Amino acid sequence: MPVPTPPSANAATDPRLLRAFLAVAEELHFTRAAARLYVAQQALSRDIRRLERELGVDLFVRTTRQVALTAHGERLVPYARRVLEAQDALLAAFRRGTGDPGRPLLVDVNSPGLVFGRILEHARELVPECELMARFESGLTGAAAEMLAGRLDASFGRYAGLAPALRGRLAQQPVSYEPMAVILPTDHPLAEHEAVPLDELAGETVYAGAGNPRTPEWTDLAYRLFEGRGIEVAPPAPLAVGAEEFQRIMAKYRNPVLAVVDFPPMPGTVLRPLVDPVPLSPVSLVWPKGLVHPALDALREAAATLATRHGWLRRPTDGWIPAADALVMVSQD
C-alpha cells in the first residue's frame, strides 16, 4: 500500500469538504449524511475522497455494513468544527450582521392562522420602520437549510428535533407548548369524540409527514409519542398541497393526520384534540447564530411578551413531551 503523501503547507481546504466530513462523522452513514446536506450520495462520496487526498490520510473505514471513523478522522473532528464555527461567525458578521433596518427580515410562520402569525404582527407594531415579511413553508428542518443558505432569517418549530449539526449553527428561544390533535374524516368513528384519548388511536395508522425531507422533526415526535401504544406512523406518501388535494387524500386513505389544535380547518374533516395524556409539540423561535437585525430583536420581544401574556409556556399537568425537548424548552440563546 503506498504511503500517503502529506498535504502541502500552502494547501487550502474547502470548508464545504469539512461540512461533508462532519455530516458523515456524525451520522456514520453516507445516505443519511447526504440527505442532511441535500446532496446526492455520489457527490458526498466524491467530496470525502477529495478531502482524504488533500489531507493524505484515510478518514473513514467503509464496509458494506457500516462506516467508522479512523484515528485520523477522530483527530479531524474538533478541528473541522472550529473552522466551520469561525466561518459561520465571519459570514454572520459581514453578510448578515449589518443591522440595516432597510433589509426585510424574512420569517417563516409555517401556515396562515397559527400563533406564529400573531407574533409577527406584534413585532411589526414594535418596529414599524422595519419590514418583516412572512413566508409560509412547512417544517423546521427545511427552514433551517434555508436559513443557513441565507434565504430566510427566522422560523418556528421543534428545535430539539433538528440534527445536532444544524442546532450548532442556530439559536433558539422557547415560545410555546402546542397541544396536539388529530384531523379525521367527518365520518370516522373517532370523530364522534369531542377529544380523542390517545389509547383510542391504538390500531390506527396516523399520517405524520414520513418521507417529507422538510419535516423529519415532526415525524420523529410522532414516533416518540406512538411508541408502545400500538399506533403506526403512515408510510411516506406524496405531499398534499392545498385544501382540495388534502381533502382528496383524506377521503382516499382515511388515515388520521397528526396536527396541533390551532391547525386551520380543512373541508370534509374535523379536528379533535388528543388527551390522556395531552401530547405537546414544543415550539421555539429559531434563527442563525450571529444574525443581527432590529426586527429580529422585535420578533424575540414579541414572542416573549405573548408567551407570558397567554401562558404559552405553561405546561399542563398531564402534558407529554420527550425528555430531550424538556431540556431545550428551559433554555435559550
N, C-alpha and C positions, 0 to 999 in steps of 0.2 A: 504494500500500500504506500503511495507516495507521501512524503512528509508535507503537511500543509504549509503553504507559503504565508509568512506573516504579512499583515496589511502594511501598505506604505504609510510612512509617517505623515504624509500630506493627504491621505485619503479622507474624504468627507462622506459620512454615512447619511443617506437619505432618511429623514425621520419617518417617512411612510413605511420603510422597511422595518423600523423599530416598532411601529404600531402593529404591523403584521406579526412580528415576532411575539410581542406581548399578548396579542389575541390568542395565538396558538399556545403560548406558555400557560395562559390562564385556563383555557378550555381543554388543552391536551386532546384536541380533536379538530382536524382540519375543516371538516364540513361545518361544524358549529362556529368555528372562528371565522370562516368565510361569510357565513350568514350574518354574523355580528358586524362585520365590516362592510357588508353589502357589496362583496366582490365575488367573482367566480372562484371556485376552489382551485382551478388550474392556475389562475393568476396569483392566488395566495401562495401556492407551492413554488411558483417561479420567484416570487419575492423572497421567500425563505432561502431558497437555493442561492440567490444572488447575495443575500446578506452573509450566508456562510462562506461564499467565495471571497467576499470583501474582507471578512474577518479572519479567514484562513483556518476556520475550525468547524466542526460539526456541532450544531446546536440542539438537535433532536435525534433520538433513536426512534426509527419508524419500523413498525411491523404491520402485518395485516390486521392485527387485533388492537394495537394500542400505540400511542405516541407518548414519549417520555423525554424530559429534558436531560441533556448530557451535563457533565460538570461545567463545561464552558457555558452552556445555556443558563444554568443556575447562576453563574457569575454575572452574566449579562443582564439579568432581570432588573436588579436595582439601578444599574447604570442607565438602562433604557428608560425606566420610569422617570429618573431625574432629568434626562434630556428632554423627554416629551412634556414634562411639567414646566420646564423652562421655556420651551417653545410655545406652549399654551399661554403662559404668562406674558410672553413677548407679544403675541398676536392680540391678546386681550388689551394690552396697554396701548397699542398703536392702531389696531384696526377697529376695535370696538370701544375703547375706553376714552373717547373724546368727551363724553358727557354732553354732546351737542343736542340741545333741545329741539333743533330743527330736524333731526333724523327721527323718523317714526319708530316707535317701539312695536314690534310685531309679536302679538300674543295669541297663542293657540288656546281657544276656550272650548275645544272639543266639539260641542254641538250647541245649537241655539236652545235656550230655555234652561240651561243648567246654572248652578250658583256661580260659576266662574264668570259668567256674563255680568252678574251683579257686582263682582269685584272690579271688573274692568270699567264699568260705568262709574263706580265711586272713585276710582283712580283718575278718571278723566275730569271729574269735578275738582279733585285736589290740584291738578296741574293743567288748567285749561290752555296754557300756552304750548303744551306738548301734544303730539298726535300719537294716540295709541290705537293701532289697527288690529282688529280681530281677524283671526284665521280659524277655520272650522275643519279641523282634522280629527282623527281618532287614534289614540294610542300614544303613550308617553315614550315608548321605545322609538317609534317613528319620529316623534317630535324631537327627541334627543339627537338623532342623526342630523336633523335639520338645524338644530341649534349649534351643534359643533361644526357644521359646514357654513355657518354664518348667515343662513337663510331664515332664521327665526330667533327671537330673543327670549321668550318665556313660554312655559306651558304648565299644565296641571296634570297630576296623576300619581300613580303609586311608585314612589321613588325607590322603596326597598326592592321592588321587582325588577329594577334595571340591573344589567350586568355590572360587576364591580369596576370594570374599566370605564364605563360610562359614568358611574357615580363619582369616580375620582376626578372627573373633569367638569362636574356640575355642582351647583349649590342648591340648597332647598330650604323651604320654610313650611312647616306643617300648617294646613289650612282647615281641614275638616275630616270627620268620620262620616262617610256617606252610607246610610243603611241600604242594604242590598235587597233586590226584589227579583221576581221572575215575570217575564212577559209571556202570556198564554193566549192561544186562540180562544175566542169568546165561548166556544162550545167544549172546551177542555174540562174534564171533571174537576180539576183543582180550581177552575175559575169561579166556582161557587163559594169558595172561601173568601172572607174579607182579608185575611192574612194566611199565608201558607206556612205551616210548621215544616221545618227543614226535613224532618223524617218522612214527611208525606211525599217528598221527591224521590224516595228510595224506589229503584226500578226504572226511573226516568233517565233519558239521555238528554242532557241540557247543553245547548249551544253556548260556548264561551269564547268564541273567536279563535279556536285552534287553527293553526296554519296561517293566520294573518301575521306577517312579519312586523307589522306596526304595533301589535298589541300582546306580545308574549307575557308581559307583566300581569295582564288581566287573566289570561288563561292559566298562568301559574297560581294566581289567587283562587281560581275555581278548583284546580286540582287539590290545593291545600284544604279548601272548605269541604269538598266532597269526599276526601279520603276517609275510608272506614264507614261511610254512610250508605253504601250501595247505590250511589249516584254516579252515572257515567258522564264524561265530557264528550260531546258530539265530535266526530272526526272532522277534519278540515273540509270546508265547503266554500264555493265561490262567495265572495263578499257581496251582500245585497246592498246596493246603493240607491237611496231614495225610498219614499214611503210605498210606492207601488210595488217595487221589487221585494221589499221587506214583507209586505202583505202576501205576495205570491209565494215566497219561500216558506212563510209560516203556514200557509194553507197546504202546501205540498208535503212538507216534512213533519209538521205539527210538533216539533221539539220545543219545549220551554226554552226561553232565552234568558240568560243571566244578565241583570241590569242593576241600576240604582233607582231609588224610589222617585227621584225627580226626572227620570228619563222622559223625553217628550212623548205624548200619546201617539200611537200608531193605529191606523184604521184596521178594524177586524180583530183587535186584540184587547186584552185587559192586562193591567199591571197590578201585581199583588206583592206586598212586602213579605219578606221572609222573617220568620220568628222561631224562637225556641231552639237555639239562641238567635239573636239578631246579628247576622253577619255584617261586618262593616268594611267598606272599601276606604282605606286610608289615603287621603289626598294631600299632596304638597304642591306649593308653587315652586317651580324648578327653572333655573336659568344658568347660563355658562359662567363658570368661575371667572372673576376678573371683569365682568361686564359692569360698566359704569354708565348710568343714564338717569336723569332726574325722574323720568317716567317709571323706571323700574323701582326707584325709591317710593314713588307714589303707589305703585301696584302692591308693594310689600306692606306699606302702611294701610292700604285699603283692605287687604286680606286679613291683617291682624285686627283691625277695627271691627270688621263684620264678623269675624270668628268669635270675638269676645262678645259682641252685641247679641248674636244669635245662638251662642253656645255650641258652635260647630265642633269644637274640640273637647266637648264634654262627652265622655264615653258612657253609654248606658250600662247599667249593672249587669245586664245579660248580653252585652256585646261581645262579639268574637272577632279577633284579628290574629294573624300569625305573630309569633314572638319577635321575629326579625322586624316586622313593621312597628311593633310596640316600641322598640328601641329608637327607630327613626323618628317617630311622632313625638318624642320628648326632647328632641334636639333640633337645632337649626344652625345654618351658616350665617 
